[in-house]
Amino acid sequence: MKVARRVAVALLVLVALGAAGLVCQRIAARGRFAVAYSSYGAGPGGSRGLYLLTESLGRTPLRWAEDFGRLPERSVLVALGGCELLSAREVSREEKQRLLAWVERGGVLLVAGAQDYLSPELGVTLERPAGACLPHAGLLGALVRATEDGGPGAEPVDGGVPTVEQLAMDPAAVIAQATETDPLPPVVWAGSVGAPLEGLGAVPLRDPAIVEVKDLAHAVVVLRLADERVAGVVVRKGHGAVIALASASPLLNRELRLADGGALYARVLRAFPRPGPVIFDEYHLGVGERRSLVRYLGDLGAGPLLLQLLVVALLALWRLGARFGGTRHPVPLVPAGTASYVAGIAALYAKAGDPVATATVLAKRALVLVAAHHHLPHSDADLLAKALEERGRKPEAAQVRRLAELAGAPVAGGAALVRRAREIDAALAAATQKEHGAK
């Protein structure tokens, strides 16, 4: 029973994990929870439909998740924005300069409702009055209203932040109020008046920005509002162009077909054919990471300088690590048992205070060495001398007898002991020398 229960629990866990993975995969594929204006978003406020439309038009779409340091040449950059999501990342001054140079080299910049992208150097800007994008509904709108300053004597603003008592009395109503969002802004119609949008008809725009054109004489107005304000313009800049639209609402999923946003987008792409891809800027919507310092310096043209500094550093390390002079071999240590051994034995003999006994020991040791040298089994002086005489080594036999005499002779003082030791060494050397011509 226990084994069956464990197997059942394991199967349930596997099924639950598989179901969770499937749900996550489906949500990721749909892009339901992506931010507004993102080409990953398949919800009403996303632009995944525009991304798929780019593929169906035979162009190559590309999602861009970094800044404008390395934009592909002669391509189309699509930047969407508006009040549904303020830019998660501001377009920096350096990026605006790079964007201007990129357009002048042949790039096409399509900006719809995203006011942070355009600079006066491009010839057109998008402006919105302060507070135009502030929310009015839900908890966020209540917080905005609660922080508004009505001046001295002003009456309290209704619909402020819910209190704890209200949450306790009616939590459902409070939660509904907190999650309430602003309704879609009303439609403002803009007429298509210039190429490439001429003949398209009226285009509905929501929450349009104010399009400020630096020089209308060198620009083509493509959309106008009923009050003759410019809602869309094409500005030629160098070898490229800038298309500025007051709103991105026709290009979002919810109105791409109903507001003729697809036709508008297709006309723009066909009017500006480029060999490069169609780039959807996701970086300034919050996707991707900022550049590192090394990459930033590289984009500024400091790559060759950094490479030269690296070569200099490697040369310095190689020079500091090079050997100065020849190889130094360690000096071999004095083998133990030579000078140290003699010094130790001499110290023992000095402490004994018996020079006669010391001389006797040295002489007997010399006899042992003589016997070993001539391969004789005994070190007795008489026997050793007789054996040497039998071999015809009479000089060596005489030195053996000399050693026997030195062993028994008296020694008076330390100086006499030194002389006796030298005599013993001389007799030992004479008794162990090789015969003339022997090898």
C-alpha positions as CSV (number, residue, x, y, z in Angstrom):
1,M,0.0,0.0,0.0
2,K,2.8,2.4,0.9
3,V,4.6,1.8,-2.4
4,A,1.3,2.3,-4.4
5,R,0.7,5.5,-2.5
6,R,4.2,6.8,-3.3
7,V,3.8,6.0,-6.9
8,A,0.4,7.8,-7.1
9,V,1.8,10.9,-5.4
10,A,4.8,10.9,-7.8
11,L,2.5,10.6,-10.8
12,L,0.3,13.5,-9.5
13,V,3.4,15.6,-9.0
14,L,4.6,14.9,-12.6
15,V,1.2,15.6,-14.0
16,A,1.0,18.9,-12.0
17,L,4.5,20.0,-13.2
18,G,3.7,19.1,-16.8
19,A,0.4,21.1,-16.7
20,A,2.2,24.1,-15.2
21,G,4.9,23.9,-17.8
22,L,2.3,23.7,-20.6
23,V,0.4,26.7,-19.2
24,C,3.6,28.7,-18.9
25,Q,4.6,27.7,-22.5
26,R,1.2,28.8,-23.8
27,I,1.3,32.1,-21.9
28,A,4.8,32.8,-23.2
29,A,3.8,31.9,-26.7
30,R,0.8,34.3,-26.6
31,G,2.8,37.0,-24.9
32,R,-0.3,38.0,-22.9
33,F,1.5,39.6,-20.0
34,A,4.1,41.5,-22.0
35,V,4.3,45.3,-21.6
36,A,2.2,47.6,-23.8
37,Y,3.6,48.4,-27.3
38,S,5.9,45.4,-27.2
39,S,6.2,43.1,-30.2
40,Y,6.1,40.2,-27.7
41,G,2.7,41.2,-26.5
42,A,-0.3,39.4,-28.1
43,G,-2.8,41.3,-25.9
44,P,-4.8,44.3,-27.0
45,G,-2.0,46.8,-26.2
46,G,0.8,44.8,-27.8
47,S,2.2,44.9,-31.3
48,R,2.8,41.2,-32.1
49,G,0.4,41.6,-35.0
50,L,2.6,44.2,-36.5
51,Y,5.6,41.9,-36.1
52,L,3.7,39.1,-37.9
53,L,2.5,41.5,-40.6
54,T,6.2,42.4,-41.3
55,E,6.9,38.8,-42.0
56,S,3.9,38.5,-44.3
57,L,5.1,41.5,-46.2
58,G,8.3,39.8,-47.1
59,R,10.5,41.8,-44.7
60,T,12.7,40.4,-42.0
61,P,11.6,41.5,-38.5
62,L,14.1,41.8,-35.7
63,R,13.6,42.5,-32.0
64,W,16.2,44.8,-30.6
65,A,17.1,44.3,-26.9
66,E,20.0,46.7,-26.6
67,D,20.8,50.4,-27.1
68,F,21.5,52.1,-30.4
69,G,25.2,51.5,-30.4
70,R,25.1,48.8,-33.2
71,L,22.0,49.3,-35.3
72,P,22.2,47.5,-38.7
73,E,22.8,49.9,-41.6
74,R,20.1,50.8,-44.0
75,S,17.3,49.2,-42.0
76,V,13.9,50.4,-40.6
77,L,13.6,51.1,-36.8
78,V,10.0,51.0,-35.4
79,A,9.5,52.7,-32.0
80,L,6.1,52.7,-30.5
81,G,5.0,54.5,-27.3
82,G,2.4,56.6,-25.6
83,C,0.4,57.0,-22.4
84,E,-0.3,53.3,-21.9
85,L,3.3,52.8,-20.9
86,L,5.9,55.5,-20.4
87,S,9.3,54.5,-21.6
88,A,11.0,52.1,-19.2
89,R,14.3,53.4,-20.4
90,E,15.0,57.0,-21.5
91,V,16.7,57.5,-24.8
92,S,20.1,58.9,-23.8
93,R,21.8,61.9,-25.4
94,E,24.5,59.6,-26.8
95,E,21.8,57.4,-28.3
96,K,20.1,60.3,-30.0
97,Q,23.3,61.4,-31.6
98,R,23.9,57.8,-32.9
99,L,20.3,57.7,-34.1
100,L,20.8,60.9,-36.0
101,A,24.0,59.6,-37.7
102,W,22.3,56.3,-38.4
103,V,19.4,58.0,-40.2
104,E,21.7,60.2,-42.2
105,R,23.6,57.1,-43.4
106,G,20.3,55.7,-44.8
107,G,18.3,54.4,-41.9
108,V,14.5,54.9,-41.7
109,L,13.0,55.8,-38.3
110,L,9.3,55.2,-37.7
111,V,8.2,56.7,-34.4
112,A,4.5,56.5,-33.4
113,G,3.6,58.2,-30.2
114,A,7.0,57.7,-28.5
115,Q,8.0,61.3,-27.7
116,D,11.5,60.5,-26.2
117,Y,13.1,59.3,-29.4
118,L,13.0,62.4,-31.5
119,S,15.4,65.4,-31.1
120,P,15.3,68.8,-32.9
121,E,18.3,67.7,-35.0
122,L,16.1,65.2,-36.7
123,G,13.7,68.0,-37.8
124,V,10.6,66.8,-35.9
125,T,9.6,66.2,-32.3
126,L,6.6,64.8,-30.4
127,E,5.3,66.8,-27.5
128,R,2.7,66.2,-24.8
129,P,1.6,68.6,-22.1
130,A,2.5,67.9,-18.5
131,G,0.1,65.6,-16.9
132,A,-1.4,64.4,-20.2
133,C,-0.7,60.8,-19.4
134,L,-1.7,60.7,-15.7
135,P,-4.2,58.0,-14.8
136,H,-7.7,58.9,-13.5
137,A,-9.2,55.6,-12.6
138,G,-8.3,52.9,-10.1
139,L,-6.0,53.1,-7.1
140,L,-3.3,54.7,-9.1
141,G,-5.7,57.5,-10.2
142,A,-6.8,57.9,-6.6
143,L,-3.2,58.4,-5.5
144,V,-2.7,61.0,-8.2
145,R,-5.9,62.9,-7.2
146,A,-4.9,62.7,-3.5
147,T,-1.5,64.3,-4.2
148,E,-3.0,67.1,-6.3
149,D,-2.6,70.6,-4.7
150,G,-5.7,72.6,-5.0
151,G,-4.2,75.6,-3.3
152,P,-5.3,77.3,0.0
153,G,-8.9,76.8,0.9
154,A,-9.5,74.2,-1.7
155,E,-12.1,71.5,-0.9
156,P,-10.9,67.8,-0.5
157,V,-10.8,65.8,-3.6
158,D,-13.3,62.9,-3.7
159,G,-12.3,59.4,-4.4
160,G,-9.1,59.4,-2.5
161,V,-7.1,56.4,-1.3
162,P,-9.4,53.8,0.4
163,T,-9.1,53.5,4.1
164,V,-8.8,50.4,6.3
165,E,-12.4,50.8,7.4
166,Q,-13.6,50.8,3.8
167,L,-11.5,47.7,3.0
168,A,-13.0,45.9,6.0
169,M,-16.6,46.9,5.1
170,D,-16.5,46.1,1.4
171,P,-13.3,44.5,0.3
172,A,-14.7,43.5,-3.1
173,A,-15.5,47.1,-4.0
174,V,-12.1,48.3,-2.8
175,I,-10.3,45.7,-4.9
176,A,-12.5,46.5,-7.9
177,Q,-11.6,50.2,-7.5
178,A,-7.9,49.4,-7.2
179,T,-7.8,47.3,-10.3
180,E,-10.0,49.7,-12.4
181,T,-8.2,51.1,-15.4
182,D,-8.9,54.2,-17.5
183,P,-11.1,53.6,-20.5
184,L,-9.6,54.0,-23.9
185,P,-9.2,57.7,-24.9
186,P,-11.7,58.9,-27.5
187,V,-10.9,58.6,-31.2
188,V,-9.5,61.6,-33.0
189,W,-9.7,61.3,-36.7
190,A,-6.9,62.3,-39.0
191,G,-7.0,62.6,-42.7
192,S,-4.3,61.2,-45.0
193,V,-3.1,64.0,-47.1
194,G,0.3,63.1,-48.5
195,A,2.4,60.3,-49.9
196,P,2.8,57.5,-49.0
197,L,-0.6,57.6,-47.2
198,E,-2.5,59.7,-49.7
199,G,-5.9,58.0,-50.5
200,L,-5.9,55.9,-47.4
201,G,-8.8,57.7,-45.9
202,A,-9.4,58.8,-42.3
203,V,-7.2,57.2,-39.7
204,P,-8.5,57.0,-36.0
205,L,-5.9,58.1,-33.4
206,R,-6.1,57.8,-29.7
207,D,-4.4,60.3,-27.3
208,P,-2.3,61.9,-30.1
209,A,0.8,63.9,-29.3
210,I,1.6,67.3,-30.8
211,V,3.8,66.9,-33.8
212,E,6.3,69.8,-34.1
213,V,8.0,70.1,-37.4
214,K,11.1,72.3,-37.6
215,D,10.8,73.2,-41.3
216,L,7.6,72.3,-43.1
217,A,9.1,73.3,-46.4
218,H,11.5,70.3,-46.3
219,A,8.9,67.9,-44.9
220,V,5.9,66.0,-46.3
221,V,2.7,66.0,-44.1
222,V,0.9,62.7,-44.4
223,L,-1.7,63.1,-41.6
224,R,-3.7,66.1,-40.5
225,L,-6.3,66.5,-37.8
226,A,-9.6,68.3,-38.3
227,D,-8.1,71.5,-36.8
228,E,-5.3,71.4,-39.4
229,R,-2.7,70.3,-36.9
230,V,0.0,67.9,-38.1
231,A,-0.5,64.3,-37.0
232,G,2.0,62.6,-39.3
233,V,5.0,63.8,-41.2
234,V,7.9,62.4,-43.3
235,V,11.2,64.3,-42.9
236,R,14.1,63.4,-45.2
237,K,17.5,63.5,-43.4
238,G,20.6,62.7,-45.4
239,H,20.2,59.4,-47.1
240,G,17.4,58.3,-44.7
241,A,14.1,59.5,-43.4
242,V,12.1,60.0,-40.2
243,I,8.3,59.2,-40.1
244,A,6.7,60.7,-37.1
245,L,3.1,59.7,-36.2
246,A,1.2,61.4,-33.3
247,S,-0.2,58.1,-31.9
248,A,0.7,54.4,-32.0
249,S,-2.9,53.3,-31.5
250,P,-3.6,52.2,-35.2
251,L,-0.5,49.9,-35.0
252,L,-1.5,48.0,-31.9
253,N,-3.2,44.6,-31.9
254,R,-6.7,45.9,-31.0
255,E,-6.9,48.3,-33.9
256,L,-4.4,47.0,-36.5
257,R,-7.2,45.8,-38.7
258,L,-10.2,48.0,-37.6
259,A,-8.3,51.3,-37.9
260,D,-6.5,50.4,-41.1
261,G,-3.2,50.4,-39.2
262,G,-2.0,47.4,-41.2
263,A,-2.5,49.3,-44.5
264,L,-0.8,52.4,-43.1
265,Y,2.2,50.3,-42.0
266,A,2.4,48.4,-45.3
267,R,2.4,51.6,-47.3
268,V,5.3,53.0,-45.2
269,L,7.4,49.9,-45.6
270,R,6.8,49.8,-49.4
271,A,7.6,53.5,-49.7
272,F,11.0,53.0,-48.0
273,P,12.5,49.7,-49.1
274,R,15.7,48.9,-47.3
275,P,18.0,45.8,-47.6
276,G,18.3,45.6,-43.8
277,P,15.8,44.2,-41.3
278,V,12.7,45.9,-39.7
279,I,13.8,46.5,-36.1
280,F,11.3,46.6,-33.2
281,D,12.8,48.5,-30.3
282,E,12.2,46.4,-27.2
283,Y,15.2,47.8,-25.2
284,H,13.5,51.1,-24.3
285,L,10.4,49.2,-23.3
286,G,12.3,47.5,-20.6
287,V,13.7,44.4,-22.4
288,G,17.4,43.6,-22.3
289,E,20.4,44.7,-20.2
290,R,22.5,47.9,-20.3
291,R,25.9,47.8,-21.9
292,S,29.0,47.1,-19.9
293,L,31.8,49.7,-19.6
294,V,34.0,47.8,-22.0
295,R,31.3,47.5,-24.6
296,Y,30.4,51.2,-24.2
297,L,34.0,52.2,-24.8
298,G,34.2,49.9,-27.8
299,D,31.1,51.5,-29.3
300,L,32.8,54.9,-28.8
301,G,35.7,53.8,-30.9
302,A,38.1,53.0,-28.1
303,G,38.6,49.4,-29.3
304,P,42.0,50.0,-31.0
305,L,43.2,52.0,-28.0
306,L,42.1,49.2,-25.6
307,L,43.9,46.6,-27.8
308,Q,47.1,48.7,-27.8
309,L,46.9,49.0,-24.0
310,L,46.5,45.3,-23.7
311,V,49.5,44.6,-25.9
312,V,51.6,47.1,-23.8
313,A,50.4,45.4,-20.6
314,L,51.4,41.9,-22.0
315,L,54.8,43.2,-23.0
316,A,55.4,44.7,-19.6
317,L,54.4,41.5,-17.9
318,W,56.6,39.5,-20.2
319,R,59.6,41.8,-19.5
320,L,59.0,41.7,-15.8
321,G,58.9,38.0,-15.8
322,A,62.0,37.5,-18.0
323,R,65.1,36.0,-16.4
324,F,68.0,38.4,-15.7
325,G,71.3,36.7,-16.4
326,G,72.0,33.0,-16.6
327,T,70.4,30.1,-14.8
328,R,71.5,29.8,-11.2
329,H,72.0,26.3,-10.0
330,P,71.7,25.6,-6.2
331,V,75.1,24.9,-4.5
332,P,75.2,21.3,-3.3
333,L,75.3,20.8,0.4
334,V,78.3,19.3,2.1
335,P,77.6,15.6,2.6
336,A,77.0,14.6,6.2
337,G,79.7,12.4,7.8
338,T,82.8,14.2,6.5
339,A,83.9,17.4,8.3
340,S,81.0,17.3,10.7
341,Y,81.8,13.6,11.6
342,V,85.5,14.4,12.1
343,A,84.7,17.4,14.2
344,G,82.3,15.3,16.3
345,I,84.9,12.5,16.8
346,A,87.6,15.0,17.6
347,A,85.3,16.6,20.3
348,L,84.8,13.1,21.9
349,Y,88.5,12.4,21.9
350,A,89.2,15.8,23.4
351,K,86.8,15.2,26.2
352,A,88.2,11.8,26.9
353,G,91.7,13.3,27.9
354,D,93.6,10.1,27.1
355,P,96.0,10.7,24.1
356,V,97.5,7.2,24.3
357,A,94.2,5.5,24.0
358,T,93.2,7.9,21.2
359,A,96.4,7.0,19.3
360,T,95.8,3.3,19.9
361,V,92.3,3.6,18.4
362,L,93.5,5.4,15.4
363,A,96.3,2.8,14.7
364,K,93.9,-0.1,15.1
365,R,91.4,1.6,12.7
366,A,94.3,2.0,10.2
367,L,95.0,-1.7,10.5
368,V,91.4,-2.5,9.7
369,L,91.6,-0.3,6.6
370,V,94.8,-2.0,5.5
371,A,93.2,-5.5,5.8
372,A,90.2,-4.4,3.9
373,H,92.3,-2.9,1.2
374,H,94.3,-6.1,0.7
375,H,91.2,-8.3,1.1
376,L,92.5,-10.1,4.2
377,P,90.1,-11.5,6.8
378,H,92.0,-10.4,10.0
379,S,93.5,-7.1,11.3
380,D,95.9,-8.5,13.8
381,A,99.3,-6.7,13.1
382,D,101.4,-9.9,13.2
383,L,99.1,-12.0,11.1
384,L,98.5,-9.2,8.7
385,A,102.2,-8.5,8.2
386,K,103.0,-12.2,7.7
387,A,100.2,-12.5,5.1
388,L,101.6,-9.5,3.2
389,E,105.1,-11.0,3.3
390,E,103.8,-14.2,1.8
391,R,102.3,-12.2,-1.0
392,G,105.6,-10.4,-1.6
393,R,104.3,-7.1,-0.2
394,K,107.2,-6.5,2.2
395,P,107.0,-2.7,2.2
396,E,103.3,-2.9,3.2
397,A,104.2,-5.5,5.8
398,A,106.8,-3.1,7.2
399,Q,104.1,-0.3,7.4
400,V,101.8,-2.7,9.3
401,R,104.4,-3.3,11.9
402,R,105.1,0.4,12.1
403,L,101.3,0.9,12.8
404,A,101.6,-1.7,15.6
405,E,104.5,0.2,17.1
406,L,102.7,3.5,16.9
407,A,99.7,2.0,18.7
408,G,101.7,1.1,21.7
409,A,104.1,4.1,21.9
410,P,103.4,6.7,24.6
411,V,102.0,10.1,23.7
412,A,102.8,13.3,25.7
413,G,100.2,16.0,25.2
414,G,97.9,17.2,22.4
415,A,100.6,18.3,20.0
416,A,102.3,14.9,20.2
417,L,98.9,13.3,19.5
418,V,98.5,15.4,16.3
419,R,102.0,14.3,15.2
420,R,101.1,10.7,16.0
421,A,97.9,11.0,13.9
422,R,99.9,12.3,11.0
423,E,102.4,9.4,11.3
424,I,99.5,6.9,11.4
425,D,98.0,8.5,8.2
426,A,101.4,8.3,6.4
427,A,101.8,4.6,7.4
428,L,98.3,3.9,6.3
429,A,98.8,5.6,2.9
430,A,102.1,3.6,2.4
431,A,100.4,0.3,3.3
432,T,97.5,0.8,1.0
433,Q,99.3,2.1,-2.1
434,K,99.0,0.1,-5.3
435,E,102.0,-1.8,-6.8
436,H,103.9,-0.1,-9.6
437,G,102.1,-0.8,-12.9
438,A,99.0,-2.2,-11.2
439,K,95.6,-1.1,-12.3
